[in-house]
C-alpha cells in the first residue's frame, strides 16, 4: 500500500488549484430570478440611450405615464451583446429620439421601471 506524503498531497492540491484558475469559468444567472417571465407589459416612449455591452445590452426609454409625468425605463436585452452584434445591431439601430413600443417581462423588484425585452417596435 502506497503512503501519501504531505508533499504529494500539497503538490496535488496546488496543481488542482492551478487547473481551476486557468480553466475558463462559465456561469450565468437565470432570468426568472430577476424577471416575471410569465407576465408581459408594454410601454411606449422615446429612446434616450442604447448601450450594446456585455453581458446584456440595455436601453433607456423615456415614458410619459398616465399622470403626464416622465419616467425612465430600463430595458434589458435577453441576448448578449455579442449575439446582438452578430444579428446586425449597432448603436444606430435605435438612435436617440426614436419612438418605440417595448413589450417585455417586468422586473421582480417592486417599483422598478424595467423590462426584460421582448418585441421592440419603431413607432416613428
Buried (B, 14 or more C-beta within 10 A) or exposed (E): EEEEEEEEEEEEEEEEEEEEEEEEEEEEEEBEEBBBBEEEBEBEBBBBBBEBEEEBBBBBBEBEEEEEEEEEBBBBBBBBBEBBEEEEBEEEBBEEEBBBBBBBBBBBEEEEBBBBBBEBEEEE
